[in-house]
Amino acid sequence: QVQPVESGGGLAQAGGSLRLSCAPSRNIFRISDMGWYRQAPGNQRELVATITSGGSTNYADSVKGRFTISRDNAKNTVFLQMNSLKPEDTAVYYCRITRWGSGFNYWGQGTQVTVSS
């Protein structure tokens, strides 16, 4: 079973930055879309940002201009650069990797991001 593995979460102060990374536990297939989602306590999981294999990106309105998603296709890795962090960005952040062809989605176990005011 392929498991996307997230890293880079932690504690930041409001206005600070964090960079998340995610890569599959082993490289076994071609990846199409990749994305980041988050879930705060008591809330549903929501989209943060996605990126296609060609580099097209999509962002939630709440993070536009502050977060940047990117990917390294050679390493099957997706990144999320988070700047100007706000306390409301506090959540567990999940990576999603979509397999080329089948469209099957693989989800990571999540990494905690906590922003203090």
C-alpha positions in Angstrom: 0.0 0.0 0.0 1.3 3.4 -1.0 1.2 6.0 1.8 1.8 9.6 1.1 4.0 10.9 3.9 3.7 14.6 5.0 6.4 16.6 6.8 7.1 20.1 7.9 4.2 20.8 10.2 4.6 22.4 13.6 4.1 25.5 15.6 4.3 29.0 14.1 3.4 32.5 15.3 0.9 34.6 13.4 2.6 36.2 10.5 5.2 33.5 10.3 5.8 30.8 7.7 5.9 27.0 7.4 6.7 24.7 4.5 5.0 21.3 4.1 6.3 18.5 2.0 4.6 15.3 0.9 5.9 12.3 -1.1 4.7 8.7 -1.5 6.3 6.2 0.8 7.6 4.5 -2.4 7.6 5.4 -6.1 5.5 2.9 -7.9 3.3 4.8 -10.3 2.9 8.0 -12.3 1.1 10.7 -10.4 -1.4 13.2 -11.9 -3.0 15.7 -9.5 -1.6 16.5 -6.1 -3.2 18.6 -3.4 -3.4 19.8 0.2 -6.4 19.8 2.4 -7.0 20.7 6.0 -9.3 19.9 8.8 -9.8 22.0 11.9 -11.5 20.6 15.0 -15.2 20.4 14.6 -14.9 21.2 10.9 -15.1 19.2 7.7 -12.0 18.6 5.6 -11.5 21.4 3.1 -9.4 22.0 0.1 -6.4 24.2 0.5 -4.7 24.0 -2.9 -4.2 21.6 -5.8 -1.7 21.3 -8.6 -2.0 19.3 -11.9 0.8 17.4 -13.5 1.2 20.3 -15.8 1.6 22.8 -13.0 -1.9 24.4 -13.0 -2.9 25.5 -9.5 -6.1 26.1 -7.6 -6.4 27.7 -4.2 -9.1 28.2 -1.6 -10.0 31.9 -1.3 -8.9 31.9 2.3 -5.2 31.2 1.4 -4.8 33.0 -2.0 -1.9 35.3 -1.9 -0.4 33.6 1.2 0.1 30.0 0.3 1.9 28.5 -2.7 1.7 24.9 -3.9 4.4 23.5 -6.1 5.7 20.1 -7.1 8.9 18.3 -8.1 7.8 15.7 -10.6 11.1 13.9 -10.6 10.8 13.2 -6.9 6.9 12.9 -6.9 6.9 15.5 -4.2 4.4 18.2 -3.5 5.1 21.3 -1.4 3.0 23.9 0.4 4.7 27.1 1.3 2.6 28.9 3.9 3.3 32.6 4.6 1.6 35.2 6.6 0.0 32.5 8.7 -3.1 33.2 10.8 -4.5 31.5 13.8 -7.4 30.3 11.6 -4.9 28.3 9.6 -4.5 26.0 12.5 -5.6 22.5 11.4 -4.3 19.1 10.4 -3.0 19.3 6.9 -3.5 16.3 4.6 -1.7 15.5 1.3 -3.6 13.8 -1.5 -1.9 12.1 -4.4 -3.9 10.9 -7.4 -2.7 8.0 -9.5 -2.5 8.7 -13.2 -5.0 6.6 -15.3 -7.1 5.1 -12.5 -7.7 8.4 -10.7 -7.4 6.6 -7.4 -6.6 9.0 -4.5 -4.1 8.2 -1.8 -4.2 10.2 1.4 -1.5 10.9 4.0 -2.1 10.7 7.7 -1.8 14.4 8.2 0.5 16.8 9.8 -0.5 19.3 12.5 -0.1 23.0 11.9 -0.7 25.3 14.9 -0.5 29.1 14.6 -0.4 31.1 17.7 -1.6 34.7 18.0 
